[in-house]
Amino acid sequence: VPGASIETARIWESLEVGCIPVFVGNHGVRDTLSVADMARFTLAPLADVTGEFPPFLRASSSGSLRLLLNQTRNDLASADARQVQLREWWLDAQRYFRRRFEEKICPDDRASGLDNFG
């Protein structure tokens, strides 16, 4: 995922169909953050969902990406487990963002106990 933001339709689409997003830590805003800080900065908004960073695959650099992908391909049981973990995280994220949306858009309905969204 390039850039200094996770706001791309490709992330949400990949999560919806069960793919595991791959994040390369040294892509994004150059010369402003270290590699480790870049990963934390970019994924920080998603950590609010469960209090932990999402279970994406994260490589520290483009150079380490091939090794990470080969390890993932060679350990399918771990990849399957990560995919299950990611699916659970994604369902939690949907509930989290729905709740935040409702709080911002319909504050009176939530205060009165009305729930027009099911």
C-alpha positions as CSV (number, residue, x, y, z in Angstrom):
1,V,0.0,0.0,0.0
2,P,1.8,3.2,-1.1
3,G,1.2,6.6,0.5
4,A,0.8,8.1,3.9
5,S,-2.8,7.1,4.2
6,I,-4.8,3.9,4.2
7,E,-7.6,5.7,2.5
8,T,-7.7,3.8,-0.8
9,A,-10.6,1.7,-2.1
10,R,-8.2,-1.1,-2.7
11,I,-7.8,-1.7,1.0
12,W,-11.5,-1.9,1.7
13,E,-12.1,-4.0,-1.4
14,S,-9.4,-6.5,-0.5
15,L,-10.7,-6.8,3.0
16,E,-14.2,-7.4,1.8
17,V,-13.2,-10.3,-0.4
18,G,-10.9,-11.9,2.2
19,C,-7.5,-10.9,0.9
20,I,-4.6,-10.0,3.2
21,P,-3.3,-6.5,2.5
22,V,0.4,-6.1,2.3
23,F,2.0,-2.9,3.7
24,V,5.5,-1.9,3.0
25,G,6.8,0.3,5.7
26,N,9.2,2.5,3.7
27,H,6.6,3.7,1.2
28,G,4.8,6.9,1.8
29,V,6.0,10.4,2.9
30,R,9.7,10.4,2.3
31,D,12.2,12.0,4.6
32,T,9.7,12.8,7.3
33,L,9.4,9.6,9.2
34,S,11.5,6.5,9.9
35,V,10.4,3.2,8.4
36,A,9.0,2.0,11.7
37,D,7.3,5.3,12.3
38,M,5.8,5.3,8.8
39,A,4.1,2.0,9.4
40,R,2.7,3.2,12.7
41,F,1.6,6.6,11.3
42,T,-0.2,5.1,8.3
43,L,-2.0,2.3,10.2
44,A,-2.7,4.3,13.4
45,P,-6.3,5.1,12.5
46,L,-7.1,1.4,12.1
47,A,-5.6,0.6,15.5
48,D,-8.5,2.4,17.0
49,V,-10.8,-0.5,15.9
50,T,-9.6,-3.0,18.4
51,G,-6.7,-1.3,20.2
52,E,-4.2,-3.2,18.1
53,F,-2.8,-2.7,14.6
54,P,-4.7,-4.7,11.9
55,P,-3.3,-8.1,11.0
56,F,-2.0,-7.0,7.6
57,L,1.3,-8.4,6.3
58,R,4.0,-5.8,6.9
59,A,7.4,-5.7,5.3
60,S,9.9,-3.1,6.5
61,S,11.1,-2.4,3.0
62,S,10.5,-3.4,-0.6
63,G,13.7,-5.5,-0.4
64,S,12.2,-7.7,2.4
65,L,8.9,-8.1,0.7
66,R,9.9,-11.1,-1.5
67,L,11.0,-13.0,1.6
68,L,7.8,-12.2,3.5
69,L,5.7,-13.3,0.6
70,N,7.7,-16.5,0.2
71,Q,7.3,-17.3,3.9
72,T,3.6,-16.7,3.7
73,R,3.3,-18.9,0.6
74,N,5.3,-21.7,2.3
75,D,3.3,-21.7,5.5
76,L,-0.3,-21.9,4.3
77,A,-1.6,-22.8,7.8
78,S,-0.3,-19.5,9.1
79,A,-1.7,-17.7,6.1
80,D,-5.1,-19.3,6.7
81,A,-5.0,-18.4,10.4
82,R,-4.1,-14.8,9.5
83,Q,-6.9,-14.7,7.0
84,V,-9.4,-15.8,9.7
85,Q,-8.0,-13.2,12.1
86,L,-8.2,-10.6,9.5
87,R,-11.8,-11.5,8.7
88,E,-12.7,-11.1,12.4
89,W,-10.9,-7.8,12.5
90,W,-12.7,-6.6,9.4
91,L,-16.1,-7.4,10.9
92,D,-15.1,-5.5,14.1
93,A,-13.9,-2.6,11.9
94,Q,-17.3,-2.5,10.1
95,R,-19.1,-2.3,13.4
96,Y,-16.7,0.3,14.8
97,F,-17.0,2.6,11.8
98,R,-20.8,2.2,11.7
99,R,-21.0,3.2,15.3
100,R,-18.7,6.2,14.7
101,F,-20.8,7.2,11.7
102,E,-24.0,6.9,13.7
103,E,-22.6,9.0,16.6
104,K,-21.6,11.8,14.2
105,I,-24.6,11.7,11.9
106,C,-27.5,10.7,14.2
107,P,-26.5,11.8,17.7
108,D,-30.1,12.5,18.8
109,D,-31.4,9.1,17.7
110,R,-28.6,7.3,19.7
111,A,-29.3,9.4,22.8
112,S,-33.1,8.6,22.6
113,G,-32.4,4.9,22.1
114,L,-33.7,4.9,18.5
115,D,-31.7,2.9,16.1
116,N,-32.8,3.4,12.5
117,F,-30.0,1.4,11.1
118,G,-30.9,-2.1,12.4
